[in-house]
Amino acid sequence: MLTRRIGLYIYFKQNKFIRQLRRYGNVVYVNTKQKYLLVYINESELDKTLDHLSKLKYVTKVIESEYRNIKTEYKKHDEGTLSPPYQTS
């Protein structure tokens, strides 16, 4: 069974804290100029992890990824409903 994962964008004050933040989950991406990283964690550990991260002095902001709210199933386009603009009636 696959475990549900959630992405967290963690903003930090200095780049030297990247190593300490790696223990909270799988680090997928690190942006050193804008000082944030993307970490994937288990959905069951979300509350506990957010609690820990909010107590850290070097973490400025934590944002949950909105990927799970994006619609991934689309309807097929009905072929008779819209006429192309180049077609004259």
DSSP file (Angstrom, degrees, kcal/mol; ACC not computed):
  #  RESIDUE AA STRUCTURE BP1 BP2  ACC     N-H-->O    O-->H-N    N-H-->O    O-->H-N    TCO  KAPPA ALPHA  PHI   PSI    X-CA   Y-CA   Z-CA
    1    1 A M              0   0    0      0, 0.0     2,-0.3     0, 0.0     0, 0.0   0.000 360.0 360.0 360.0 135.7    0.0    0.0    0.0
    2    2 A L        -     0   0    0      1,-0.0     2,-0.3     3,-0.0     3,-0.0  -0.622 360.0-132.7 -82.9 137.3    1.3    3.4   -0.9
    3    3 A T        -     0   0    0     -2,-0.3     2,-0.3     1,-0.0    -1,-0.0  -0.700  24.7-113.4 -87.6 141.8    1.5    6.0    1.8
    4    4 A R        -     0   0    0     -2,-0.3    39,-2.7     1,-0.0     2,-0.3  -0.577  35.2-159.9 -76.1 133.9    0.1    9.4    1.1
    5    5 A R  E     -A   42   0A   0     -2,-0.3     2,-0.4    37,-0.2    37,-0.2  -0.859   7.0-158.5-117.6 150.1    2.8   12.1    0.9
    6    6 A I  E     -A   41   0A   0     35,-2.7    35,-2.4    -2,-0.3     2,-0.4  -0.985  15.0-131.8-128.9 138.1    2.6   15.9    1.3
    7    7 A G  E     -A   40   0A   0     -2,-0.4    58,-3.0    33,-0.2     2,-0.4  -0.727  19.6-165.7 -89.6 136.9    5.0   18.5    0.1
    8    8 A L  E     -AB  39  64A   0     31,-3.0    31,-2.5    -2,-0.4     2,-0.7  -0.987  12.4-149.5-122.5 129.5    6.1   21.2    2.4
    9    9 A Y  E     -AB  38  63A   0     54,-3.3    54,-2.6    -2,-0.4     2,-0.6  -0.888  19.9-166.6 -94.6 118.2    7.9   24.4    1.3
   10   10 A I  E     -AB  37  62A   0     27,-2.7    27,-1.7    -2,-0.7     2,-0.4  -0.930   5.5-158.8-112.8 119.0   10.2   25.4    4.2
   11   11 A Y  E     -AB  36  61A   0     50,-3.2    49,-2.2    -2,-0.6    50,-1.1  -0.812  16.0-174.9 -96.1 135.8   11.7   28.9    4.2
   12   12 A F  E     - B   0  59A   0     23,-2.1    47,-0.2    -2,-0.4     3,-0.1  -0.814  31.5-124.9-130.2 167.9   14.8   29.4    6.4
   13   13 A K  S    S+     0   0    0     45,-2.0     2,-0.3    -2,-0.3    46,-0.1   0.878  89.1  17.7 -83.5 -40.2   17.0   32.3    7.4
   14   14 A Q    >   -     0   0    0     44,-0.3     3,-1.5     1,-0.1    -1,-0.2  -0.962  69.6-123.1-136.7 152.2   20.5   31.0    6.3
   15   15 A N  G >  S+     0   0    0     -2,-0.3     3,-1.6     1,-0.3     4,-0.3   0.690 101.6  76.0 -67.4 -18.9   21.7   28.3    4.0
   16   16 A K  G 3  S+     0   0    0      1,-0.3     3,-0.4     2,-0.1     4,-0.3   0.644  85.6  65.0 -69.2 -11.4   23.7   26.6    6.8
   17   17 A F  G <> S+     0   0    0     -3,-1.5     4,-1.6     1,-0.2    -1,-0.3   0.408  72.7  93.0 -91.0   2.5   20.4   25.2    8.2
   18   18 A I  H <> S+     0   0    0     -3,-1.6     4,-1.0     1,-0.2    -1,-0.2   0.911  83.0  54.2 -60.8 -42.2   19.7   23.0    5.1
   19   19 A R  H  4 S+     0   0    0     -3,-0.4     3,-0.5    -4,-0.3     4,-0.3   0.884 107.7  48.8 -61.8 -40.1   21.5   20.0    6.7
   20   20 A Q  H >4 S+     0   0    0     -4,-0.3     3,-0.8     1,-0.2    -1,-0.2   0.839 108.5  54.4 -69.2 -31.7   19.3   20.2    9.9
   21   21 A L  H >< S+     0   0    0     -4,-1.6     3,-1.4     1,-0.2    -1,-0.2   0.663  89.5  77.4 -77.3 -15.6   16.1   20.4    7.9
   22   22 A R  G >< S+     0   0    0     -4,-1.0     3,-1.0    -3,-0.5    -1,-0.2   0.739  82.1  67.3 -65.1 -22.2   16.9   17.2    5.9
   23   23 A R  G <  S+     0   0    0     -3,-0.8    -1,-0.3    -4,-0.3    -2,-0.1   0.598  86.9  68.7 -77.3  -8.6   15.9   15.1    8.9
   24   24 A Y  G <  S-     0   0    0     -3,-1.4     2,-0.3     1,-0.2    -1,-0.2   0.588 116.9 -50.9 -86.6  -9.9   12.2   16.1    8.6
   25   25 A G  S <  S-     0   0    0     -3,-1.0     2,-0.7    -4,-0.2    16,-0.2  -0.987  84.0 -32.9 168.5-166.8   11.6   14.2    5.3
   26   26 A N  E     -C   40   0A   0     14,-2.2    14,-2.4    -2,-0.3     2,-0.5  -0.719  54.1-143.5 -82.9 115.2   12.8   13.6    1.8
   27   27 A V  E     +C   39   0A   0     -2,-0.7    12,-0.2    12,-0.2     3,-0.1  -0.696  27.0 169.2 -81.3 122.6   14.4   16.8    0.4
   28   28 A V  E     +     0   0A   0     10,-2.9     2,-0.3    -2,-0.5    -1,-0.2   0.788  62.5  13.0-102.1 -38.1   13.5   17.1   -3.3
   29   29 A Y  E     -C   38   0A   0      9,-1.1     9,-2.8     2,-0.0     2,-0.4  -1.000  55.6-167.2-146.7 140.7   14.6   20.6   -4.1
   30   30 A V  E     -C   37   0A   0     -2,-0.3     2,-0.6     7,-0.2     7,-0.2  -0.997   3.1-166.6-130.0 127.7   16.7   23.4   -2.5
   31   31 A N  E  >> -C   36   0A   0      5,-3.0     5,-1.8    -2,-0.4     4,-0.6  -0.944   4.7-176.9-112.3 109.4   16.8   27.0   -3.6
   32   32 A T  T  45S+     0   0    0     -2,-0.6    -1,-0.1     3,-0.2   -17,-0.1   0.750  78.8  54.8 -81.5 -23.4   19.8   28.7   -2.0
   33   33 A K  T  45S+     0   0    0      1,-0.2    -1,-0.2     3,-0.1    -2,-0.0   0.932 119.7  30.6 -74.4 -45.0   19.1   32.2   -3.4
   34   34 A Q  T  45S-     0   0    0      2,-0.1    -2,-0.2   -23,-0.0    -1,-0.2   0.482 108.5-128.5 -92.2  -2.6   15.5   32.4   -2.2
   35   35 A K  T  <5 +     0   0    0     -4,-0.6   -23,-2.1     1,-0.2     2,-0.3   0.940  62.7 114.4  58.6  59.7   16.3   30.2    0.9
   36   36 A Y  E   < -AC  11  31A   0     -5,-1.8    -5,-3.0   -25,-0.2     2,-0.3  -0.973  41.8-160.5-146.1 161.8   13.6   27.6    0.7
   37   37 A L  E     -AC  10  30A   0    -27,-1.7   -27,-2.7    -2,-0.3     2,-0.5  -0.974  18.0-127.8-141.1 157.6   13.5   23.8    0.2
   38   38 A L  E     -AC   9  29A   0     -9,-2.8   -10,-2.9    -2,-0.3    -9,-1.1  -0.930  28.9-178.5-108.5 123.7   10.8   21.3   -0.8
   39   39 A V  E     -AC   8  27A   0    -31,-2.5   -31,-3.0    -2,-0.5     2,-0.5  -0.967  17.3-146.8-123.7 135.9   10.4   18.3    1.6
   40   40 A Y  E     +AC   7  26A   0    -14,-2.4   -14,-2.2    -2,-0.4     2,-0.3  -0.902  25.1 172.9-102.1 131.2    8.0   15.4    1.2
   41   41 A I  E     -A    6   0A   0    -35,-2.4   -35,-2.7    -2,-0.5     2,-0.1  -0.869  39.0 -88.5-129.8 164.1    6.6   13.9    4.4
   42   42 A N  E >   -A    5   0A   0     -2,-0.3     3,-0.9   -37,-0.2   -37,-0.2  -0.471  32.7-128.3 -70.2 144.5    4.0   11.2    5.3
   43   43 A E  G >  S+     0   0    0    -39,-2.7     3,-1.2     1,-0.3     4,-0.3   0.825 107.9  60.0 -64.3 -30.7    0.5   12.6    5.7
   44   44 A S  G 3  S+     0   0    0    -40,-0.3    -1,-0.3     1,-0.2     4,-0.2   0.759 106.0  47.8 -69.2 -23.4    0.2   10.9    9.0
   45   45 A E  G <> S+     0   0    0     -3,-0.9     4,-2.3     1,-0.2    -1,-0.2   0.273  81.7 103.8 -98.4  10.3    3.2   12.9   10.4
   46   46 A L  H <> S+     0   0    0     -3,-1.2     4,-2.6     1,-0.2     5,-0.2   0.934  80.3  44.4 -62.4 -50.9    2.0   16.3    9.1
   47   47 A D  H  > S+     0   0    0     -4,-0.3     4,-1.9     1,-0.2    -1,-0.2   0.910 115.3  48.2 -62.5 -43.0    0.8   17.8   12.4
   48   48 A K  H  > S+     0   0    0     -4,-0.2     4,-2.1     1,-0.2    -1,-0.2   0.909 113.6  47.3 -64.3 -42.0    3.8   16.6   14.4
   49   49 A T  H  X S+     0   0    0     -4,-2.3     4,-2.7     1,-0.2     5,-0.2   0.905 110.4  51.0 -68.6 -41.7    6.2   17.9   11.8
   50   50 A L  H  X S+     0   0    0     -4,-2.6     4,-1.9    -5,-0.2    -1,-0.2   0.869 109.3  52.9 -63.1 -35.2    4.5   21.3   11.5
   51   51 A D  H  X S+     0   0    0     -4,-1.9     4,-0.9    -5,-0.2    -2,-0.2   0.938 111.4  44.9 -62.6 -48.0    4.7   21.6   15.3
   52   52 A H  H >X S+     0   0    0     -4,-2.1     3,-0.7     1,-0.2     4,-0.6   0.921 113.5  49.8 -62.9 -44.7    8.4   20.9   15.3
   53   53 A L  H >< S+     0   0    0     -4,-2.7     3,-0.8     1,-0.2     6,-0.2   0.844 104.9  57.0 -67.4 -33.2    9.1   23.3   12.4
   54   54 A S  H 3< S+     0   0    0     -4,-1.9    -1,-0.2     1,-0.2    -2,-0.2   0.754 104.0  54.5 -69.8 -22.1    7.2   26.2   13.9
   55   55 A K  H << S+     0   0    0     -4,-0.9     2,-0.3    -3,-0.7    -1,-0.2   0.623  85.4 101.0 -85.2 -13.6    9.3   26.0   17.1
   56   56 A L    X<  -     0   0    0     -3,-0.8     3,-0.7    -4,-0.6    -3,-0.0  -0.544  64.5-148.5 -77.3 135.7   12.6   26.3   15.2
   57   57 A K  T 3  S+     0   0    0     -2,-0.3    -1,-0.1     1,-0.2    -4,-0.0   0.799  94.5  54.6 -73.3 -28.8   14.2   29.8   15.2
   58   58 A Y  T 3  S+     0   0    0    -46,-0.1   -45,-2.0   -45,-0.0     2,-0.6   0.473  88.1  89.5 -88.4  -0.4   15.7   29.6   11.8
   59   59 A V  E <   +B   12   0A   0     -3,-0.7   -47,-0.3   -47,-0.2     3,-0.1  -0.863  48.7 178.0 -96.4 123.9   12.5   28.6   10.0
   60   60 A T  E     -     0   0A   0    -49,-2.2     2,-0.3    -2,-0.6   -48,-0.2   0.820  63.9  -0.6 -93.9 -35.0   10.6   31.7    8.8
   61   61 A K  E     -B   11   0A   0    -50,-1.1   -50,-3.2     2,-0.0     2,-0.4  -0.989  51.9-158.4-157.9 144.8    7.6   30.2    7.0
   62   62 A V  E     -B   10   0A   0     -2,-0.3     2,-0.4   -52,-0.2   -52,-0.2  -0.996  14.2-175.0-128.4 126.8    6.2   26.8    6.2
   63   63 A I  E     -B    9   0A   0    -54,-2.6   -54,-3.3    -2,-0.4     2,-0.3  -0.979  20.3-133.1-124.3 131.9    3.7   26.3    3.3
   64   64 A E  E     -B    8   0A   0     -2,-0.4   -56,-0.2   -56,-0.2     2,-0.1  -0.599  32.9-107.1 -78.7 143.2    1.9   23.1    2.4
   65   65 A S        -     0   0    0    -58,-3.0     3,-0.4    -2,-0.3   -58,-0.1  -0.453  16.8-147.8 -69.0 141.4    1.9   22.2   -1.3
   66   66 A E    >   +     0   0    0      1,-0.2     3,-1.4    -2,-0.1     4,-0.5   0.236  68.8 109.1 -92.5  12.3   -1.4   22.6   -3.1
   67   67 A Y  G >  S+     0   0    0      1,-0.3     3,-1.1     2,-0.2    -1,-0.2   0.850  72.3  56.4 -60.8 -36.7   -0.8   19.7   -5.4
   68   68 A R  G 3  S+     0   0    0     -3,-0.4    -1,-0.3     1,-0.2    -2,-0.1   0.684 104.1  55.3 -71.8 -15.4   -3.5   17.5   -3.8
   69   69 A N  G <  S+     0   0    0     -3,-1.4     2,-0.3     2,-0.1    -1,-0.2   0.519  84.8 102.9 -91.4  -7.0   -6.1   20.2   -4.4
   70   70 A I  S <  S-     0   0    0     -3,-1.1     2,-0.4    -4,-0.5    -3,-0.0  -0.594  79.7-116.9 -80.2 135.8   -5.4   20.4   -8.2
   71   71 A K        +     0   0    0     -2,-0.3    -2,-0.1     1,-0.1    -1,-0.1  -0.573  33.5 177.4 -72.1 126.3   -7.9   18.6  -10.4
   72   72 A T        +     0   0    0     -2,-0.4     2,-0.5     1,-0.0    -1,-0.1   0.462  57.8  74.9-111.1  -4.3   -6.2   15.7  -12.2
   73   73 A E        -     0   0    0      0, 0.0     2,-0.3     0, 0.0    -1,-0.0  -0.942  63.0-170.4-112.8 130.4   -9.2   14.3  -14.1
   74   74 A Y        -     0   0    0     -2,-0.5     2,-0.2    -3,-0.0    -2,-0.0  -0.876  21.0-119.7-121.2 150.1  -10.5   16.1  -17.1
   75   75 A K        -     0   0    0     -2,-0.3     2,-0.2     1,-0.1     3,-0.0  -0.547  35.9-106.9 -81.3 151.2  -13.6   15.7  -19.2
   76   76 A K        -     0   0    0     -2,-0.2     2,-0.4     1,-0.1    -1,-0.1  -0.522  37.5-105.4 -75.8 147.9  -13.2   15.0  -22.9
   77   77 A H        -     0   0    0     -2,-0.2     2,-0.4     1,-0.1    -1,-0.1  -0.593  30.6-125.5 -74.0 127.0  -14.0   17.8  -25.3
   78   78 A D    >>  -     0   0    0     -2,-0.4     3,-0.7     1,-0.1     4,-0.5  -0.612  17.2-144.7 -73.8 129.1  -17.4   17.3  -27.1
   79   79 A E  T 34 S+     0   0    0     -2,-0.4    -1,-0.1     1,-0.2    -2,-0.0   0.558  88.2  44.4 -80.2  -7.1  -16.7   17.5  -30.7
   80   80 A G  T 34 S+     0   0    0      1,-0.1    -1,-0.2     3,-0.1     3,-0.1   0.473  93.8  76.9-111.0  -2.3  -19.9   19.2  -31.9
   81   81 A T  T <4 S+     0   0    0     -3,-0.7     2,-0.5     1,-0.1    -2,-0.1   0.880  93.9  41.3 -81.8 -38.0  -20.4   21.9  -29.3
   82   82 A L     <  -     0   0    0     -4,-0.5    -1,-0.1     0, 0.0     0, 0.0  -0.926  69.6-150.2-115.3 132.9  -17.8   24.5  -30.4
   83   83 A S        -     0   0    0     -2,-0.5    -3,-0.1    -3,-0.1    -4,-0.0  -0.818  29.3-108.8 -97.8 141.1  -17.1   25.5  -34.0
   84   84 A P    >   -     0   0    0      0, 0.0     3,-1.4     0, 0.0    -1,-0.1  -0.289  26.4-117.8 -63.6 152.8  -13.6   26.7  -34.9
   85   85 A P  T 3  S+     0   0    0      0, 0.0    -2,-0.0     0, 0.0     0, 0.0   0.748 111.6  58.2 -66.2 -23.7  -13.3   30.4  -35.6
   86   86 A Y  T 3  S+     0   0    0      2,-0.1     2,-0.4     0, 0.0    -3,-0.0   0.568  86.7  93.6 -83.5  -7.3  -12.1   29.8  -39.2
   87   87 A Q    <   -     0   0    0     -3,-1.4     2,-0.4     2,-0.0    -4,-0.0  -0.726  63.8-153.5 -89.5 130.2  -15.3   27.9  -40.1
   88   88 A T              0   0    0     -2,-0.4    -2,-0.1     1,-0.1     0, 0.0  -0.826 360.0 360.0-104.2 143.6  -18.1   29.9  -41.7
   89   89 A S              0   0    0     -2,-0.4    -1,-0.1     0, 0.0    -2,-0.0   0.418 360.0 360.0 -98.8 360.0  -21.8   28.9  -41.3
